[in-house]
Amino acid sequence: MLGLVLLAVMTMLGIVAFSYATPGVGLPASVLGGGNEAVDEANVEFRRALMAVREAEAAGADEVRLRILVEKLNWALRMIDRAEGLLLRGNIEGAAAEAEQSMEVSRGIVSDALRLRDESSLRTYHGKVFTFAMVPVASLLVTVGAHYGWKWWRRREIDRMMRMEISGLRESEEET
């Protein structure tokens, strides 16, 4: 499920990148200068946030918290898309403001994803340490259990054998 959501985010990123290939059709380069740089920075921050979420996912992060980060990624991507739309219409200040908001959201995603990745890595580490620590304990329990089980079984068999009577001797006593 999470893979599909990330695939959708990457597809949307591809669409944005494709539409970004020709952003300044009909507008002079001097008009696009400040807004275009802000959108470029927003795209860079978005890519950084996407990579951080991927790292958190690879570390085994909680799916619910990853979904929240993916929703924030989609929100940042929509802001970048709106900024590019405003830039194409010539609203440079609006585009720069929208791109700045997208950068803030992306930075927040990066910090949340890094924290989530670290928590997941630590949880995985503690799980491995616990597993490796339990191996000697389990083998000791199995060894002690097998030893005392064998002693109990042997004692039971010896006691059973000692309670046996010789049947031929008993029959001769009864006949006389």
C-alpha positions in Angstrom: 0.0 0.0 0.0 2.8 2.4 1.0 4.7 1.5 -2.2 1.7 2.5 -4.3 1.4 5.8 -2.5 5.2 6.5 -3.0 4.7 5.4 -6.7 1.9 8.0 -7.0 4.1 10.7 -5.4 6.9 9.8 -7.8 4.5 10.0 -10.8 3.3 13.4 -9.7 6.9 14.5 -9.3 7.6 13.2 -12.9 4.6 15.2 -14.2 5.8 18.3 -12.4 9.3 17.8 -13.8 7.9 17.3 -17.3 5.8 20.4 -17.0 8.8 22.2 -15.5 10.8 21.6 -18.7 9.0 24.5 -20.4 7.9 26.9 -17.7 8.8 30.2 -19.2 7.0 30.1 -22.6 6.0 33.6 -23.4 7.5 35.3 -20.4 10.8 37.1 -20.4 13.6 35.6 -18.3 13.9 38.7 -16.2 10.3 38.3 -15.0 10.8 34.6 -14.0 14.1 35.2 -12.1 13.1 35.4 -8.4 10.1 33.1 -8.6 11.8 30.5 -10.7 14.7 30.3 -8.2 12.2 29.8 -5.3 10.4 27.0 -7.2 13.8 25.4 -8.0 14.7 25.5 -4.3 11.3 24.1 -3.4 11.9 21.2 -5.8 15.3 20.5 -4.3 13.8 20.5 -0.8 11.0 18.2 -2.0 13.5 15.7 -3.4 15.4 15.8 -0.1 12.1 15.1 1.8 11.2 12.3 -0.6 14.6 10.7 0.0 14.3 11.0 3.7 10.8 9.3 3.7 12.3 6.5 1.6 15.1 6.0 4.1 12.6 5.9 6.9 10.6 3.3 5.0 13.7 1.2 4.4 14.5 1.4 8.1 11.2 -0.2 8.9 9.2 2.7 10.1 5.6 2.5 11.2 3.2 2.6 8.3 0.7 4.9 9.9 3.4 7.5 10.5 4.8 7.0 7.0 1.3 7.6 5.6 1.2 10.9 7.4 4.6 11.9 5.9 3.4 10.8 2.4 0.3 13.0 2.8 2.6 15.9 3.7 4.7 15.1 0.6 1.6 15.4 -1.5 0.7 18.7 0.1 4.2 20.1 -0.6 4.0 18.8 -4.2 0.6 20.6 -4.6 2.1 23.8 -3.3 5.0 23.5 -5.8 2.5 22.9 -8.6 0.5 26.0 -7.5 3.7 28.0 -7.4 4.5 27.0 -10.9 1.0 27.9 -12.0 1.3 31.3 -10.4 4.7 31.8 -12.0 3.3 31.0 -15.4 0.6 33.6 -14.9 3.2 36.2 -13.9 2.4 36.3 -10.2 6.0 36.1 -9.0 5.3 37.2 -5.4 2.6 34.6 -5.0 4.8 31.9 -6.6 7.7 32.8 -4.3 5.4 32.7 -1.2 3.9 29.3 -2.3 7.3 27.9 -3.0 8.6 29.1 0.4 5.7 27.4 2.2 6.5 24.2 0.3 10.1 24.4 1.4 9.0 24.8 5.0 6.7 21.8 4.7 9.5 19.8 3.0 12.0 20.7 5.8 9.5 19.6 8.4 9.1 16.3 6.5 12.8 15.8 6.4 13.2 16.3 10.2 10.2 14.0 10.9 11.4 11.3 8.6 14.9 11.4 10.0 13.5 11.1 13.5 11.3 8.3 12.4 14.2 6.5 10.7 16.3 6.8 13.8 13.6 5.4 16.0 13.0 2.5 13.7 16.7 1.8 13.5 17.0 1.8 17.2 14.0 -0.5 17.6 15.5 -2.9 15.1 18.8 -2.8 16.9 17.2 -3.5 20.3 15.3 -6.4 18.7 18.5 -7.9 17.3 20.3 -7.6 20.6 17.4 -9.2 22.5 17.3 -12.1 20.0 21.0 -12.7 20.2 20.9 -12.5 24.0 18.1 -15.0 24.2 19.9 -17.7 22.1 22.3 -18.7 25.0 19.5 -18.6 27.5 17.2 -20.8 25.4 20.0 -23.3 24.7 20.8 -23.4 28.5 17.1 -24.1 29.3 16.9 -26.8 26.6 20.1 -28.4 27.9 19.0 -28.3 31.6 15.6 -29.6 30.6 17.0 -32.4 28.6 19.4 -33.4 31.4 16.8 -33.5 34.1 14.3 -35.1 31.7 16.8 -37.9 31.0 17.4 -38.4 34.7 13.7 -38.6 35.5 13.1 -41.1 32.6 16.1 -43.3 33.7 15.0 -43.3 37.3 11.4 -44.2 36.2 12.7 -47.1 34.1 14.9 -48.4 36.9 12.0 -48.2 39.4 9.8 -50.0 37.0 12.3 -52.7 36.5 12.9 -53.1 40.2 9.1 -53.6 40.8 9.0 -56.5 38.3 8.6 -59.9 39.6 9.9 -63.1 38.1 6.8 -64.9 36.8 8.2 -68.4 36.8 9.1 -68.2 40.5 5.7 -67.1 41.5 4.0 -69.9 39.6 6.1 -72.6 41.2 5.3 -71.2 44.7 1.6 -71.4 43.9 1.8 -75.0 42.8 3.4 -76.2 46.0 
